[in-house]
């Protein structure tokens, strides 16, 4: 299965970001991608009020993404915001196209390093998977990567896990991201395709302060934790031909899921 990881740098304008999605999907589909993955917060970057941009999955932004996906016969995975509880929103990963239209609400909220995502975001409460061409794919978002339990749960059915992120910058954060993505691949003995927001400082020369608006470093990691491809901080695309049968080989050599006792 060919999966495209589109490392973009979202703006605060959902319509402008929709134009980017349209362009990237067309380019990826022309190169044979079946799934086109975008990062967390594709609809709108962090660091601005999210309530005004939140829409349901049947709203105009997600509907437009579905039309783009259907036009190019691909499945698009992209981060957006949907209405949450009270005045909060949900940090949702949209999956749409090829007869699919669903969302995963981020379970683990980023209340760390001086940022409190839970002040404005309602947490999700269940893992989500979906099927493309007889392959089950799991979903995770950013801070979820620090919680191996979610990845082991997804690994029960999913040989491929897509991780969208808008990782916060700071001392040691890039090293932590690189380490965690590889560790979760080993925990799950699944493919991890980690698509992050590009670094807005290196892209636009813009610093959004303490808001976690991306460092780039999107990566494809195989079930034994080897990095197959990685981007730097600038926008770019990885086209990865994911070898799904390799998962069974890895789980035979390294049966951590079968051997675990807790």
TATA-V470016 format. One record per helix or strand. SS is the DSSP state (2 for helix, 1 for strand). FROM is the first residue (numbers start at 1). TO is the last residue. If there is no record, write none. Layout:
BEGIN
ss->SS from->FROM to->TO
ss->SS from->FROM to->TO
END
This chain:
BEGIN
ss->1 from->2 to->7
ss->2 from->14 to->30
ss->1 from->35 to->38
ss->2 from->51 to->53
ss->2 from->60 to->72
ss->1 from->75 to->83
ss->1 from->89 to->97
ss->1 from->100 to->105
ss->1 from->111 to->112
ss->1 from->115 to->116
ss->2 from->117 to->119
ss->1 from->121 to->122
ss->1 from->129 to->132
ss->1 from->135 to->141
ss->2 from->142 to->146
ss->2 from->148 to->155
ss->1 from->160 to->165
ss->2 from->173 to->188
ss->1 from->191 to->196
ss->2 from->200 to->204
ss->1 from->219 to->221
ss->1 from->227 to->230
ss->1 from->236 to->241
ss->2 from->246 to->253
ss->2 from->256 to->259
END
